């Protein structure tokens, strides 16, 4: 728990915590700064164990936010990342230090007068130490060849300055040729000689300097052969360098090593001919023609890989591209096919495990499907994290998708994810045997294998969800409770919880609501529902209008305005919503986002039902007026008419949402689920159902939602006025009723006008049915026309002037 404090601490709290260092001496501050700078960036980004990351995530209050920040830092390749995580892990292992930090967090008021002084002091010392560190460049980490340089197969430059006394001055051409052939044979395999000097260029590769006493004709012939030595040096330098990272690149080094072995065998054969006196420079030039072209091809390959810092699938894409571009050159095509076939073996072994078992064995992160092992379903609980597990546990590394598998990448990702979910659920499945996949030049040749694996995975997981875990039953329960299909349960619940929900949200007892919910479930027809125990109570810290504004303001300038809601202004009814708990893997469909949309619809329906009950209560109260004398009874006639207008409008609005929106969309969803072949199709169809319901129930338009909210607010005010009506003057009562009627009509006119404008933009809008239901007899349209006719137009006033 202590690590949570440090992980989730904001800037001000950090300053308050650090303020304790204000009394530290200058010497100590410099010592700490020097220690930090000494270790900064020294830890590689991937040297922290996965178990440590999992432990840190599990200790955080918001694991998903912690993991999101970690992935962002990792993608930015911040060198200090692992060092800082080690610091967090160290604090976790030191209870005393964590308690000290916790004690400082309690004092979250960061108004210490020493903060400014401390900040200036730290910045001054940090700047000073940065200047010193820049002056002292860190020594480069020594490689094995720096200490044992003769282990390399590349050229070795002697550090001692030995004077080279040429012994070719005045030597006949024929004798020079024999000596130079021998030295060339040594240079071909990376050995320095007396008259052919390797020189290291600034770029890192070797060039060669010839003895000026060599005959011009021989020098010209040797210069044609030396590019072979240069390319050999480039290939060896890359194979022995630190850029070889990952199993794919290691497999490439191995395959290049096989080719270099054949090359060295050729050099040994040439040496034998030279010893027999059968090898001249011209013969050597002729015999090396194939090797010159092959080594140039390898040098070009390693240069491309090195410049792009390619690993894994990126390396295979480069090999595939060069293989396809080498068509027509039989030797180059044969070499590239040999290289890509051997290099791709570790990659395809990982691909086979993913396609047939849903597991990834990829310690070097070469595969194009990334496994975020810090997201563990068993360690991270909650509906939101189950959704994160599906969306974020496995994701595509786009840059590592081989070009020959580009069109199948999404299908491969989903296949493995499906199988992984089946593995998590421990379902007994007749697993197919793992087929060996090999490199094939034509991408279309992979389609049959991938299609078979995908069909098996999707069909098996869909059967698990629909048949074994009763997905349709859960969706039916969601419709029954959240979309208020279970009428008697809703009435029973409102009768039991009406008083409790009328209080401010801070005074509502969730435990009491839970017990009343269970009582309503047991005493209504919902008692026969096998999923009724999954229904729970939720008191959200904002009302529906604020929630919709917060969603609609995402990625806009108004986003910051909808971060915090004052709960002191919130009633229990405004904050109330249902929650629904499901197990994995049903939570893939009923995930956090889907549940949020169900809650929005429920809160809208629930409040409309509450307002309808308020107006019905007014009708019950008004029954007492029938005992009044006729002249007094007539005073209430306008209120009766207004009450009936409100009740008719609310009932028509509820009928439209329940019968004309939810029911047709539900039947379409059930029909679509019967035709779905994959879980992703099920998720998409379900999300489409919820989006359509939100749109057609006036929740996706902020203007329409505001109008409905005002309309319901006027109805609530009228109901409260009528329920609390005391002995009052008839004239005042009539005036109040006229005011309510004016407010109600104004909001209705505004709502109908906005719906009409929406209909002019799109004639297929289902929301136009609301217009026809509310204004079924044309009353509001005629009234609006009369108001417009009675209102003077601006152009008329100008003409009068």
KAJO-V300420 format. One record per pair of residues at least 6 apart in sequence whose C-alpha atoms are under 7 Angstrom apart, sorted by sequence separation. I is the first residue (numbers start at 1). GAP is how many residues later the second one is. D is the distance in Angstrom with one decimal. If there is no record, write none. Layout:
((I;GAP;D) (I;GAP;D))
This chain:
((57;6;4.9) (91;6;6.2) (92;6;6.7) (145;6;6.6) (192;6;6.4) (200;6;4.5) (201;6;6.6) (244;6;6.4) (273;6;5.6) (326;6;5.9) (327;6;6.0) (353;6;5.7) (354;6;5.7) (465;6;5.7) (466;6;6.6) (479;6;6.3) (480;6;5.1) (484;6;6.8) (521;6;5.5) (553;6;4.9) (676;6;6.1) (694;6;5.9) (698;6;5.9) (699;6;5.7) (759;6;6.2) (91;7;5.9) (145;7;6.6) (199;7;5.4) (200;7;6.3) (326;7;5.2) (353;7;6.4) (501;7;6.8) (698;7;5.9) (73;8;7.0) (168;8;6.8) (198;8;6.0) (199;8;5.1) (500;8;6.4) (625;8;6.5) (57;9;6.3) (198;9;5.7) (199;9;5.6) (377;9;6.7) (550;9;6.8) (673;9;6.2) (759;9;6.3) (57;10;6.7) (183;10;5.9) (198;10;4.5) (199;10;7.0) (305;10;6.5) (323;10;5.9) (350;10;6.2) (197;11;5.4) (198;11;6.5) (350;11;5.9) (196;12;6.4) (197;12;5.1) (350;12;6.7) (377;12;6.5) (550;12;5.2) (196;13;6.0) (197;13;6.3) (323;13;5.2) (755;13;6.5) (196;14;5.0) (239;14;5.7) (323;14;6.3) (375;14;6.3) (195;15;5.9) (196;15;6.6) (195;16;5.0) (497;16;7.0) (669;16;6.7) (755;16;6.8) (319;17;6.9) (669;17;6.8) (375;18;5.9) (497;19;6.8) (752;19;6.1) (320;20;6.9) (347;20;6.5) (373;20;7.0) (496;20;6.5) (669;20;6.4) (319;21;5.8) (372;21;5.0) (578;21;6.6) (371;22;5.9) (372;22;6.3) (514;22;7.0) (577;22;6.1) (718;22;6.8) (207;23;6.3) (371;23;5.0) (514;23;6.1) (542;23;5.9) (206;24;6.0) (316;24;6.8) (370;24;5.5) (493;24;6.5) (541;24;6.9) (665;24;6.2) (369;25;6.4) (370;25;5.3) (542;25;6.9) (369;26;5.6) (370;26;6.0) (541;26;6.2) (577;26;6.2) (206;27;6.7) (369;27;4.7) (370;27;6.2) (493;27;5.3) (205;28;7.0) (316;28;6.8) (368;28;5.8) (369;28;5.9) (492;28;5.7) (615;28;6.8) (205;29;6.0) (368;29;4.8) (368;30;6.7) (714;30;6.4) (489;31;6.3) (543;31;5.2) (662;31;6.3) (368;32;4.9) (489;32;6.6) (543;32;5.5) (615;32;6.4) (661;32;6.4) (367;33;6.8) (368;33;5.2) (542;33;6.0) (711;33;6.6) (45;34;5.7) (48;34;6.1) (541;34;6.3) (44;35;6.2) (47;35;6.8) (155;35;4.8) (489;35;5.4) (540;35;5.0) (612;35;6.4) (661;35;6.5) (749;35;6.9) (43;36;6.9) (45;36;6.0) (46;36;6.8) (154;36;4.8) (155;36;5.4) (156;36;6.9) (488;36;6.3) (489;36;7.0) (539;36;5.2) (540;36;6.5) (711;36;5.9) (43;37;6.7) (45;37;5.1) (153;37;6.0) (155;37;6.1) (489;37;6.6) (539;37;4.9) (710;37;6.9) (41;38;4.9) (44;38;6.6) (294;38;6.9) (405;38;6.6) (415;38;6.9) (419;38;5.7) (538;38;6.1) (539;38;6.2) (612;38;6.4) (41;39;4.7) (43;39;6.2) (404;39;5.1) (415;39;5.0) (418;39;5.7) (422;39;6.3) (538;39;5.1) (40;40;6.0) (43;40;5.7) (418;40;6.3) (537;40;6.5) (538;40;5.4) (657;40;5.8) (707;40;6.4) (188;41;5.1) (537;41;5.0) (538;41;5.7) (173;42;6.6) (187;42;6.4) (415;42;5.8) (536;42;5.8) (537;42;5.6) (608;42;6.9) (190;43;6.7) (411;43;7.0) (415;43;7.0) (418;43;6.1) (535;43;6.8) (536;43;4.8) (169;44;5.7) (369;44;6.7) (535;44;5.9) (536;44;5.8) (707;44;5.6) (168;45;6.0) (535;45;4.7) (168;46;6.8) (534;46;5.4) (535;46;6.7) (534;47;5.0) (704;47;6.6) (534;48;6.8) (7;53;6.6) (313;53;6.3) (312;54;3.9) (313;54;6.4) (477;54;6.7) (4;55;5.7) (311;55;6.2) (312;55;6.1) (313;55;6.5) (3;56;6.3) (4;56;4.6) (544;56;6.6) (3;57;7.0) (4;57;6.1) (355;57;6.7) (474;57;6.9) (1;58;5.9) (358;58;4.2) (358;59;6.3) (544;59;6.7) (225;60;6.6) (355;60;6.1) (355;61;5.4) (358;61;4.6) (359;61;6.7) (249;62;6.3) (354;62;5.1) (357;62;6.0) (358;62;4.6) (232;63;6.4) (235;63;6.7) (248;63;6.8) (249;63;6.9) (228;64;5.3) (231;64;6.0) (235;64;5.5) (238;64;6.7) (248;64;5.2) (508;64;6.4) (231;65;6.0) (234;65;6.0) (246;65;6.4) (505;65;5.9) (245;66;6.7) (246;66;6.7) (504;66;6.0) (505;66;4.8) (228;67;6.5) (235;67;6.5) (504;67;4.2) (505;67;4.2) (231;68;5.4) (503;68;5.9) (504;68;5.4) (502;69;6.5) (503;69;5.7) (646;69;6.7) (502;70;5.9) (505;70;6.8) (696;70;6.3) (501;71;4.4) (502;71;6.2) (696;71;5.7) (501;72;4.9) (189;75;7.0) (356;78;5.8) (154;79;5.8) (154;82;6.1) (185;82;6.6) (352;82;6.5) (153;83;6.8) (154;83;6.7) (352;83;6.7) (17;84;7.0) (255;84;5.9) (352;84;6.7) (314;85;6.6) (317;85;4.7) (352;85;6.6) (185;86;6.9) (314;86;4.8) (316;86;5.9) (317;86;5.3) (17;87;5.4) (252;87;6.6) (255;87;6.3) (313;87;4.3) (314;87;6.6) (17;88;6.8) (255;88;6.9) (312;88;6.3) (313;88;5.3) (314;88;6.1) (3;89;5.6) (313;89;4.8) (348;89;5.9) (2;90;6.9) (348;90;6.6) (251;91;6.7) (252;91;4.8) (13;92;6.5) (16;92;6.6) (22;92;6.4) (251;92;4.8) (33;93;6.5) (594;93;6.9) (597;93;6.7) (601;93;6.8) (16;94;4.7) (589;94;5.4) (3;95;6.8) (13;95;5.6) (15;95;6.7) (19;95;6.6) (30;95;6.5) (34;95;6.7) (248;95;5.7) (344;95;6.7) (635;95;6.8) (2;96;5.3) (19;96;5.9) (22;96;5.4) (248;96;6.6) (2;97;6.7) (5;97;6.4) (13;97;6.4) (356;97;6.5) (12;98;6.0) (248;98;6.3) (341;98;5.7) (355;98;6.1) (639;98;6.1) (19;99;7.0) (181;99;6.9) (247;99;6.6) (248;99;6.6) (638;99;7.0) (642;99;6.4) (2;100;6.6) (15;100;7.0) (181;100;6.2) (611;101;6.8) (618;101;6.1) (177;104;6.8) (611;104;7.0) (615;104;5.9) (618;104;6.5) (611;105;6.4) (614;105;6.1) (618;105;6.4) (656;114;6.6) (471;115;6.5) (482;116;6.2) (247;117;6.4) (482;117;6.8) (653;117;6.7) (246;118;4.8) (248;118;6.8) (483;118;6.8) (483;119;5.7) (246;120;6.2) (482;120;4.9) (465;121;6.5) (652;121;6.2) (652;122;6.6) (649;125;5.8) (390;198;6.9) (387;200;6.9) (386;201;6.5) (387;201;6.0) (383;204;6.5) (387;204;5.5) (387;205;6.6) (384;207;6.6) (383;208;6.2) (384;208;4.9) (383;209;5.9) (462;216;6.3) (462;217;5.9) (459;218;6.7) (458;219;6.8) (459;219;6.8) (458;220;5.0) (458;221;6.7) (54;320;4.7) (53;321;5.9) (58;321;6.8) (58;322;6.5) (50;323;6.8) (50;324;6.3))
